[in-house]
Amino acid sequence: MSAALDLAPLWLTLRLATVTTIILLLVGTPLAWWLARTGCRLKTAIEAVVALPLVLPPTVVGFYLLVAMGPHGPLGHLWQSVGGEPLVFTFTGLVIGSAVYSLPFVVQPLQNAFESVGNGLLEAAATLRASPLDRFFTVAVPLARPGFLTAITLGFAHTVGEFGVVLMIGGNIPDKTKVVSIAIYDHVEALEYSQAHWLAALLLAFSFVVLLGVYAVNRRYRLAQA
C-alpha cells in the first residue's frame, strides 16, 4: 500500500522529465547548431555558461533560480506581470529549473554530433541549391541522429535524478512538486527504508539501462562508421 503511495511522485517525475526534454530539444538544437558552426568570439564564453550546471552544486543553481523566479525577481515579476502564476513552488517553475540544470546534457552531445558532420556534404547540398534550412533537416539532422538519441536520453535521465534544484525551487508539495528524488529523502527521514529501497532501486535500474543503451548505440555507430 505504501509503495502505491509513491506512484504520484513517480508519475510527476516522468511528466517533468518528458516536458523538460521536449523544451530542451527545441531550445538546445538551434543553440548546439550555432555553437558547432559559428566563429563568433563569444563562442567559448557561451559554451562555458552552458556547461556551468556541470560544475556548480545544484543548490547554487537552485538558489539563483529561486531568486530570479521569486515574486520580486526579474523572471518571476515578468511572468506574473503577463498574468502567469507564481513560478516558485509550482510545476512550471520545476520545468524552468530542470531545463537550466539539464541544458548541457542536451546541448553538448548535439554540438559534438553537428561538429562531426563536417562541411563536405553541406557544401554539396548547397551546390544543389538546397536552402540552409533544407541542408539542416536533410543532411545535418540525419547524420547527427546518434547525438540526438544521446541528448534525449541523458536529458531525460538527468531530469529524473534531480534533487537539489527541484528542492530549492519546488519544495516538497505532494502531487505538485514532490518528485521521486525528494520522496526518497522523505522516506529515509521517516526511517521508512523499505519504501526508500523500492524507489532507489527503481532509479538505479533506470539509470543503468539508460547508460547501457547510450553506450551500446554509440558503439554500434562507431563500428558502422569504421
C-alpha positions as a Markdown table, in Angstrom:
| # | Residue | x | y | z |
|---|---|---|---|---|
| 1 | Met | 0.0 | 0.0 | 0.0 |
| 2 | Ser | 2.8 | 2.4 | 0.9 |
| 3 | Ala | 4.5 | 1.6 | -2.4 |
| 4 | Ala | 1.3 | 2.6 | -4.2 |
| 5 | Leu | 1.5 | 6.0 | -2.5 |
| 6 | Asp | 4.8 | 6.6 | -4.2 |
| 7 | Leu | 3.3 | 6.3 | -7.7 |
| 8 | Ala | 2.3 | 10.0 | -7.5 |
| 9 | Pro | 5.9 | 11.2 | -7.3 |
| 10 | Leu | 6.9 | 8.7 | -10.0 |
| 11 | Trp | 4.3 | 10.0 | -12.5 |
| 12 | Leu | 5.1 | 13.6 | -11.6 |
| 13 | Thr | 8.8 | 12.9 | -12.3 |
| 14 | Leu | 8.1 | 11.2 | -15.6 |
| 15 | Arg | 5.9 | 14.2 | -16.6 |
| 16 | Leu | 8.6 | 16.7 | -15.6 |
| 17 | Ala | 11.3 | 14.8 | -17.5 |
| 18 | Thr | 9.2 | 14.5 | -20.6 |
| 19 | Val | 8.2 | 18.2 | -20.7 |
| 20 | Thr | 11.8 | 19.3 | -19.9 |
| 21 | Thr | 13.3 | 17.1 | -22.6 |
| 22 | Ile | 11.0 | 18.4 | -25.3 |
| 23 | Ile | 11.7 | 22.0 | -24.3 |
| 24 | Leu | 15.5 | 21.3 | -24.2 |
| 25 | Leu | 15.4 | 19.8 | -27.7 |
| 26 | Leu | 13.5 | 22.9 | -29.0 |
| 27 | Val | 16.0 | 25.3 | -27.4 |
| 28 | Gly | 19.1 | 23.2 | -27.4 |
| 29 | Thr | 19.1 | 22.1 | -31.0 |
| 30 | Pro | 19.5 | 25.6 | -32.6 |
| 31 | Leu | 21.9 | 26.6 | -29.9 |
| 32 | Ala | 24.1 | 23.5 | -30.5 |
| 33 | Trp | 23.9 | 24.0 | -34.2 |
| 34 | Trp | 25.1 | 27.6 | -33.8 |
| 35 | Leu | 27.9 | 26.6 | -31.4 |
| 36 | Ala | 29.0 | 23.9 | -33.9 |
| 37 | Arg | 29.1 | 26.3 | -36.9 |
| 38 | Thr | 29.9 | 29.8 | -35.6 |
| 39 | Gly | 33.2 | 31.5 | -35.5 |
| 40 | Cys | 32.0 | 34.2 | -33.1 |
| 41 | Arg | 34.5 | 35.3 | -30.4 |
| 42 | Leu | 31.8 | 34.8 | -27.7 |
| 43 | Lys | 31.5 | 31.1 | -28.5 |
| 44 | Thr | 33.9 | 30.0 | -25.8 |
| 45 | Ala | 32.1 | 32.1 | -23.2 |
| 46 | Ile | 28.7 | 30.8 | -24.2 |
| 47 | Glu | 30.0 | 27.2 | -24.1 |
| 48 | Ala | 31.2 | 27.9 | -20.5 |
| 49 | Val | 27.8 | 29.3 | -19.5 |
| 50 | Val | 26.0 | 26.3 | -20.9 |
| 51 | Ala | 28.4 | 24.0 | -19.1 |
| 52 | Leu | 28.1 | 25.7 | -15.7 |
| 53 | Pro | 25.5 | 23.3 | -14.3 |
| 54 | Leu | 28.1 | 20.5 | -14.7 |
| 55 | Val | 30.4 | 22.0 | -12.1 |
| 56 | Leu | 28.1 | 24.1 | -9.9 |
| 57 | Pro | 26.5 | 22.5 | -6.9 |
| 58 | Pro | 22.8 | 22.0 | -7.5 |
| 59 | Thr | 21.9 | 24.2 | -4.5 |
| 60 | Val | 23.8 | 27.1 | -6.0 |
| 61 | Val | 21.9 | 26.8 | -9.3 |
| 62 | Gly | 18.7 | 26.3 | -7.4 |
| 63 | Phe | 19.3 | 29.4 | -5.2 |
| 64 | Tyr | 19.9 | 31.8 | -8.1 |
| 65 | Leu | 16.9 | 30.3 | -9.9 |
| 66 | Leu | 14.8 | 30.8 | -6.7 |
| 67 | Val | 15.9 | 34.5 | -6.6 |
| 68 | Ala | 15.3 | 35.0 | -10.3 |
| 69 | Met | 11.9 | 33.3 | -10.3 |
| 70 | Gly | 10.6 | 34.8 | -7.0 |
| 71 | Pro | 7.9 | 37.4 | -6.9 |
| 72 | His | 10.4 | 40.2 | -6.8 |
| 73 | Gly | 12.9 | 38.5 | -9.1 |
| 74 | Pro | 13.2 | 39.6 | -12.8 |
| 75 | Leu | 11.8 | 36.4 | -14.3 |
| 76 | Gly | 9.1 | 35.9 | -11.6 |
| 77 | His | 8.0 | 39.5 | -11.8 |
| 78 | Leu | 7.9 | 39.5 | -15.6 |
| 79 | Trp | 6.0 | 36.2 | -15.6 |
| 80 | Gln | 3.4 | 37.4 | -13.2 |
| 81 | Ser | 3.0 | 40.8 | -15.0 |
| 82 | Val | 1.7 | 39.0 | -18.0 |
| 83 | Gly | -0.8 | 37.0 | -16.0 |
| 84 | Gly | 1.2 | 33.9 | -15.1 |
| 85 | Glu | 1.0 | 32.2 | -11.7 |
| 86 | Pro | 4.0 | 32.5 | -9.3 |
| 87 | Leu | 6.9 | 30.3 | -10.6 |
| 88 | Val | 8.3 | 29.1 | -7.3 |
| 89 | Phe | 6.8 | 26.0 | -5.8 |
| 90 | Thr | 5.0 | 25.2 | -9.0 |
| 91 | Phe | 5.4 | 22.6 | -11.7 |
| 92 | Thr | 6.1 | 25.4 | -14.2 |
| 93 | Gly | 9.0 | 26.5 | -12.0 |
| 94 | Leu | 10.3 | 23.0 | -11.8 |
| 95 | Val | 10.3 | 22.8 | -15.6 |
| 96 | Ile | 12.3 | 26.0 | -15.9 |
| 97 | Gly | 14.8 | 24.9 | -13.3 |
| 98 | Ser | 15.2 | 21.5 | -14.8 |
| 99 | Ala | 15.7 | 22.9 | -18.2 |
| 100 | Val | 18.5 | 25.1 | -17.0 |
| 101 | Tyr | 20.2 | 22.4 | -15.0 |
| 102 | Ser | 19.9 | 19.7 | -17.7 |
| 103 | Leu | 20.9 | 22.1 | -20.6 |
| 104 | Pro | 24.5 | 20.9 | -21.0 |
| 105 | Phe | 23.4 | 17.2 | -21.2 |
| 106 | Val | 21.4 | 18.0 | -24.3 |
| 107 | Val | 23.5 | 20.8 | -25.9 |
| 108 | Gln | 26.9 | 19.1 | -25.7 |
| 109 | Pro | 26.0 | 15.8 | -27.4 |
| 110 | Leu | 24.2 | 17.7 | -30.1 |
| 111 | Gln | 27.1 | 20.1 | -30.6 |
| 112 | Asn | 29.5 | 17.2 | -30.9 |
| 113 | Ala | 27.3 | 15.4 | -33.4 |
| 114 | Phe | 26.9 | 18.5 | -35.5 |
| 115 | Glu | 30.6 | 19.2 | -35.5 |
| 116 | Ser | 31.2 | 15.6 | -36.7 |
| 117 | Val | 29.0 | 16.2 | -39.8 |
| 118 | Gly | 31.7 | 18.4 | -41.4 |
| 119 | Asn | 31.4 | 20.8 | -44.3 |
| 120 | Gly | 31.6 | 18.5 | -47.3 |
| 121 | Leu | 28.1 | 17.2 | -47.5 |
| 122 | Leu | 26.6 | 20.5 | -46.5 |
| 123 | Glu | 28.5 | 22.3 | -49.3 |
| 124 | Ala | 27.5 | 19.6 | -51.8 |
| 125 | Ala | 23.8 | 20.2 | -50.8 |
| 126 | Ala | 24.4 | 23.9 | -51.2 |
| 127 | Thr | 25.6 | 23.4 | -54.8 |
| 128 | Leu | 22.2 | 21.6 | -55.4 |
| 129 | Arg | 20.5 | 24.8 | -54.3 |
| 130 | Ala | 19.3 | 23.5 | -51.0 |
| 131 | Ser | 18.4 | 26.3 | -48.6 |
| 132 | Pro | 20.2 | 26.5 | -45.2 |
| 133 | Leu | 17.0 | 25.0 | -43.6 |
| 134 | Asp | 16.9 | 22.2 | -46.1 |
| 135 | Arg | 20.6 | 21.4 | -45.5 |
| 136 | Phe | 20.0 | 21.3 | -41.8 |
| 137 | Phe | 17.0 | 19.0 | -41.9 |
| 138 | Thr | 18.0 | 16.7 | -44.8 |
| 139 | Val | 21.8 | 16.5 | -44.2 |
| 140 | Ala | 22.8 | 17.6 | -40.7 |
| 141 | Val | 19.9 | 16.1 | -38.6 |
| 142 | Pro | 20.0 | 12.6 | -40.1 |
| 143 | Leu | 23.8 | 12.4 | -39.7 |
| 144 | Ala | 23.5 | 13.7 | -36.1 |
| 145 | Arg | 20.9 | 11.1 | -35.2 |
| 146 | Pro | 23.1 | 9.3 | -32.6 |
| 147 | Gly | 23.7 | 12.7 | -31.0 |
| 148 | Phe | 20.0 | 13.3 | -30.8 |
| 149 | Leu | 19.4 | 9.9 | -29.1 |
| 150 | Thr | 22.2 | 10.6 | -26.6 |
| 151 | Ala | 20.9 | 14.1 | -25.9 |
| 152 | Ile | 17.3 | 12.9 | -25.4 |
| 153 | Thr | 18.3 | 10.0 | -23.2 |
| 154 | Leu | 20.8 | 12.0 | -21.0 |
| 155 | Gly | 18.5 | 15.0 | -20.7 |
| 156 | Phe | 15.6 | 12.8 | -19.6 |
| 157 | Ala | 17.6 | 10.7 | -17.2 |
| 158 | His | 19.3 | 13.7 | -15.6 |
| 159 | Thr | 16.0 | 15.4 | -15.0 |
| 160 | Val | 14.6 | 12.2 | -13.4 |
| 161 | Gly | 17.6 | 12.2 | -10.9 |
| 162 | Glu | 17.5 | 15.8 | -9.9 |
| 163 | Phe | 17.3 | 16.7 | -6.2 |
| 164 | Gly | 18.9 | 19.9 | -5.1 |
| 165 | Val | 17.5 | 22.2 | -7.8 |
| 166 | Val | 13.9 | 20.9 | -7.5 |
| 167 | Leu | 14.0 | 21.1 | -3.7 |
| 168 | Met | 15.2 | 24.7 | -3.8 |
| 169 | Ile | 12.6 | 26.0 | -6.3 |
| 170 | Gly | 9.8 | 23.5 | -5.8 |
| 171 | Gly | 9.9 | 22.5 | -2.2 |
| 172 | Asn | 8.1 | 19.3 | -1.2 |
| 173 | Ile | 4.4 | 19.7 | -2.2 |
| 174 | Pro | 2.6 | 16.3 | -2.7 |
| 175 | Asp | 1.1 | 15.9 | -6.2 |
| 176 | Lys | 2.6 | 19.3 | -7.3 |
| 177 | Thr | 6.4 | 19.4 | -6.8 |
| 178 | Lys | 7.3 | 16.2 | -4.9 |
| 179 | Val | 9.3 | 14.2 | -7.3 |
| 180 | Val | 10.9 | 10.8 | -6.8 |
| 181 | Ser | 14.2 | 12.0 | -5.5 |
| 182 | Ile | 12.5 | 14.1 | -2.8 |
| 183 | Ala | 10.2 | 11.2 | -2.0 |
| 184 | Ile | 13.2 | 9.0 | -1.3 |
| 185 | Tyr | 14.7 | 11.7 | 1.0 |
| 186 | Asp | 11.3 | 11.9 | 2.9 |
| 187 | His | 11.2 | 8.1 | 3.3 |
| 188 | Val | 14.8 | 8.0 | 4.7 |
| 189 | Glu | 14.0 | 10.9 | 7.1 |
| 190 | Ala | 10.9 | 8.9 | 8.3 |
| 191 | Leu | 13.0 | 5.7 | 8.6 |
| 192 | Glu | 10.8 | 4.1 | 6.0 |
| 193 | Tyr | 13.7 | 2.2 | 4.4 |
| 194 | Ser | 11.6 | -0.3 | 2.5 |
| 195 | Gln | 9.9 | 2.4 | 0.5 |
| 196 | Ala | 13.2 | 4.2 | 0.1 |
| 197 | His | 14.8 | 1.0 | -1.2 |
| 198 | Trp | 11.9 | 0.5 | -3.7 |
| 199 | Leu | 12.3 | 3.9 | -5.2 |
| 200 | Ala | 16.1 | 4.0 | -5.1 |
| 201 | Ala | 16.3 | 0.6 | -6.8 |
| 202 | Leu | 14.0 | 1.8 | -9.5 |
| 203 | Leu | 16.1 | 4.8 | -10.2 |
| 204 | Leu | 19.3 | 2.7 | -10.1 |
| 205 | Ala | 17.9 | 0.2 | -12.6 |
| 206 | Phe | 16.6 | 3.1 | -14.8 |
| 207 | Ser | 20.0 | 4.9 | -14.8 |
| 208 | Phe | 21.9 | 1.7 | -15.6 |
| 209 | Val | 19.6 | 0.8 | -18.5 |
| 210 | Val | 19.9 | 4.4 | -19.9 |
| 211 | Leu | 23.7 | 4.4 | -19.8 |
| 212 | Leu | 23.8 | 0.9 | -21.2 |
| 213 | Gly | 21.6 | 2.0 | -24.1 |
| 214 | Val | 23.7 | 5.1 | -24.8 |
| 215 | Tyr | 27.0 | 3.3 | -24.8 |
| 216 | Ala | 25.5 | 0.5 | -27.0 |
| 217 | Val | 24.2 | 2.9 | -29.6 |
| 218 | Asn | 27.4 | 4.9 | -29.7 |
| 219 | Arg | 29.5 | 1.8 | -30.0 |
| 220 | Arg | 27.3 | 0.5 | -32.9 |
| 221 | Tyr | 27.5 | 3.9 | -34.6 |
| 222 | Arg | 31.3 | 3.9 | -34.3 |
| 223 | Leu | 31.6 | 0.4 | -35.8 |
| 224 | Ala | 29.3 | 1.4 | -38.6 |
| 225 | Gln | 31.5 | 4.4 | -39.4 |
| 226 | Ala | 34.7 | 2.4 | -39.3 |
